[in-house]
Amino acid sequence: MYDNDYVPGRNDPCWCGSGKKYKKCHARMDEQLDRLATAGEEVMPRGLLKTAEDIKGIKRSAAINVGVLDYVAENIRAGVTTAQIDQWIHDYTVDHGGIPADLNYEGYPKSVCTSINDVVCHGIPSDDDVLRDGDIVNIDCSTILDGYFSDSSRMFCIGEVSDERRRLVEVTRESVQAGLAAVKPWAHLGDMSHAVQSCVEAASFNVVREFGGHGIGLEFHEDPFVGFVGEPGEGPVLVPGMCFTIEPMVNAGAPQITMNDPNGWTVRTADGSDSAQWEVQLVVTEDGYELLSW
C-alpha cells in the first residue's frame, strides 16, 4: 500500500474500526488511493482520514466551539476588552467540559486569538485592547473534548463600521463559501484554494500567503497545510474522511505581513491596511463535505 500502513485481509475487520469486513468497507477506496499514488498524485496517508467515530467526537467538540462563538456574538460590543472575551471563552469552554486548545499551545498565553483591524492573526487578548465603534475583529478559538479538536473563527463588526471595512468582512466570508463549493471528493485541494483566491482578487483584495488552514481532528494542526493561493488540479487529492479548515486571511491592501511584534505572536499587515478572516472546519464526504465547526 502507498502509505506502508496496515492492510487487512479482505474478510478481516476494516482498519477504520467500523466492524465491517474490509472488502465491504474501505478496500475499494484503498485500491483507488493506491492507483492515484502510483500515478503520481499527492495522496494523504490513511492515518489522517477520520473514521465515523472520529467525526462523532469532533462534532461533540465543535458543539462547544460553535456555542462559545454564539455567546461572543450575543455579548460583544464597543467598550468590551479582548481580555474579557478571553475570559468568556475560557469559562464557557471549561464549564461545558472542554479545554481551550489555544491556551499554552507552543507557549501561547491565552484561550483565544483576538485580531483587530490591521492584525492578521494571533492577536493576544489584553486589558489594554478596548473594542471601539468602527472596529472589525476576528475571534478565533479552538476546543479539545475527549481528545478531539475543533476550530473556527468569526468576524465581528463593532458599531458603525465603514463601508470599506464591511465589504472586506463580507468578501472574506464569500471567499470561504466559494472554497466550500469547490470541495468535492476526488478533486484537489488546489481547486478550493483557487476558488478562494479568485473570489478575493476579483474584489481587489489579497490573500495572505504565509498562513493558512490545516488538517485537524486528533491533533490541533495536522497535514496538509491548506493555502489559499493555488491552481485547479494541484495539491493533495480530496479524499472522503479528510478533515481540515478553510480560513483565508484577506488583506485590504498588499498581501505582505510583518511578524516583528515584541510578543512573538501577533501578525500585522505590512502596509497597515485592514485584514479579515473567517474559519470553518469540514470533513470531505462521499458526495461533498460536511461542516463541523463554524
N, C-alpha and C positions, 0 to 999 in steps of 0.2 A: 504494500500500500504506500502511496506517495508520502505520507507523513511518518512512516515507520512505526505507527502505533498499532495497537492490538486489532486483529481481525478475527471475529468469532467464526466458528463453523456455521454453515447455513442453517442448521437446526438448533444451534446454541442460542441462549438468550442474547438479545441485541446489546451492544455496548452502551446504548443510551439509557438503559435502566427501565425501559418500558415494560419488560416482562415478556414481550413478544419474541418469537423466533426471529433471528437475524434476517432470514430470507423474506420475512413478512414485514420487516421494519426498514432498516437503513441500508440493506445490501444493495439495492438498485441505485440509491443516491451515492453510496460509496464508490460504486463502479463508475458512475458519471464523474465524480470528483477525480478519480484516478485517471480517467481519459483526458480530462481537462488539464491536469497537471502534466501528463505526458506530452500534451500538445503545446506546452509552454505557457499556459495560463497561470496567473497567480492565484493560488487556492489556499485559504487559511487552514491550519491544522484542525482536524475534527474535534480536538480537545477544547477549542474555543467556541464550538457550536453549543448552544444552550438546549438542554432537554426540556421536555414538558414540565418536569418537576422544577427545574431551574426557573422557568418562566413564571410558574406559580409563586415561587419565592421572591422573585424580582417584583412581581405585581404587589405583593404584600408590603415590600419595602417602599415601592413607588406610591402606595396609598398614603403613606406618611409624608413623602416628599411633595406630592401634589397638595395634600392637606395643609402643609405649612405655608406653601406659596399662596394658597387661597386665603389663609389667615393674614399674611402680609398684605394681600390685595385689599382686604377689608379694613386694615388699620393704617396703612402708610399714608402720609400726608406731610405737608410743609411743617417744619418745626420738630419733626422726629429726627433723632440722631441715628447714624448707622450702628452705633453701639447698642441702641435699643432694639433695632432689628435683629442684630446678632443674638440678643438675649431672648427675643421672641422665638427665634428659630431653634436655639438650643433647648429652651424649656419645652416647646411643643414636641420636638423630636423625642426628647427623653421621656416626657410624660406619656407618649404613645409607644414606648418600648424600644425606640430606635437609638442609634448612635449617629451624631453628626460626622459624616465621613471627612469633612474638611478639617475638623479640629485635630491639630497635631500631625496632620499629613505632611510629611517631609519638613516638619517644623512650623507649618502654618499655624498661627496663634488663635484663630477664631473659628466659629462654626459655619461661616458663610462668607462669600465674597460680595462686596457691595461696590459697584463700579459706576461712578457719577460722571456724566458729561464726557470729558476727554479721556477718561480712564477706560482702557480697552478691556482689561480683565484683572482679577486678583487685587481689587481694592480691599484694603483691610479695614473692617469696621472700627470706628473711633468715636469717642465723645465729642471730638472737635469737628466732625463732619455732620453738619446740620442740613437736612434737606430744605431747599428753598423753592419758592414758587418759580416755575420755569425750568427746573432741573429735569433731566432724564437719568434714570438709574437702573442698572441691571442687578437683580438679586439672584445669585447662583448658589444653590445648595444641593447637597447630596446626603443620602441616608444609607446606613447599614442596618439591616434587620436580619437576624439569624444567618449572618454571613453573606447575605445578598445585597448588592449595591444598586441604588437608583440615583438618577442625576438629571436635573432640569433647571432652567432659569427663565425668568420673565423680565421684560422691560416695564417700567412704570413711569408715567408722565406726572410730574408733581404740579398741581395747579394749572395755571395758564401757560402752556408751552408754546413756543414759537412754531410757525408753520414748518420751518426748516427742520427743527428737531422732531416734530411729529411725523413728518414724511420719512425721515431716517428710520425711526422706530417702525413705521408701517412697512417700508420696503424690506427691512431686515426680516420682519415676520413673514412677508410674502416670499422671500427667498427660501425660508425653511419649508414653506408649503410647496414651492417649486421643486426643492430637493426631494421631499417625500413623494411627490408624484412620479419621480424618476426611479424610485426604489422598486425593483421587480426581481423576483427570483431568477437567477442565472444571467442577469445583466451584470454591469460592472459598477464599482464604486465611483469610477470616473464619470459615469452617466449622471449620478447625483451631484457630484462636485461641479460639473459643467452647468447643470441646471441652476444651481445656486449662483455661481459666478455670473452667468448670463443675466439673471434677474437683477443682481446688484449693479452690474456695469451698465445695463440699459437705463438705470436711474442716475447714472453718472456718479455713483459711489464706488468704493473699493473694498475688496476683501483682504483682511489681514492674512498673510502667508504663514507666519511663524507659529501660530496657534491654531488648533482645530478641534475636531471631535476625536472620539476614541472608542474602542471596544470597551465593554463594561458588563458586569454581572456578578462574577465570582471574585473579581478584583476591581478596584476603583478605576484603574487605567489598564486596559488590555490592548493587544493588537486587534485591528490595524489602527494606525494613525489615520484620521479622517480629515483630509484637506478639502478646501472649497474652491480650489482652482484646479481645473483638470479638463481632460478631453474624453468624449464618449468612447467607450470600448477599452479604456485603460484602467489599471488598478485591479485589486482583488475582485474575484467573482462574488456576487451577492448570493450566498447560499442560505437556504432555509435554516434557521437557528442562529444566524449571525445577529448579535445584539450590539448596537453602537449608538452614539449620539450624533445628532446634526446640530451644530451650534456655531454658525458663522459669526465672526466678529467683523462688523462692517463700519468703515470709517467714512465720514462725510467728505474728508479730504483725501490726501495721499495714503497709500497702504502702509507706509513705513511707521514703525513704532520705536519707542525708547524704553529701555529697561534699566535705567540708571537711578531709580528711586533708592534712597538710602535704606529703606526697609527690606530691600532684596526681593520683593514680590510684585509690587504694583507696576503695571504696564500702561503706558500712555501713548497717545498718538504723537508722532514726532513733530507734526506741524500745529498741534494744539486744537485740531478740529474735533468735533464730537464723534463718539463711537457708540454703537448699539450691538446687542447680541440677544438672540432668543435661543433656547436649547430644548430639544426634545430627545427622548430615548425611545428606541424602537427595536423590534425584532423582525427579521425577514421571515415571511411565512411562505407557504406553498403557492399562494396566489397574490402576494403583495407584501404588506407589512402590517404590524400591529403596534400602535402607540402604547408605550408602557408608562412613561412619565413625561409631564409637560408643564 
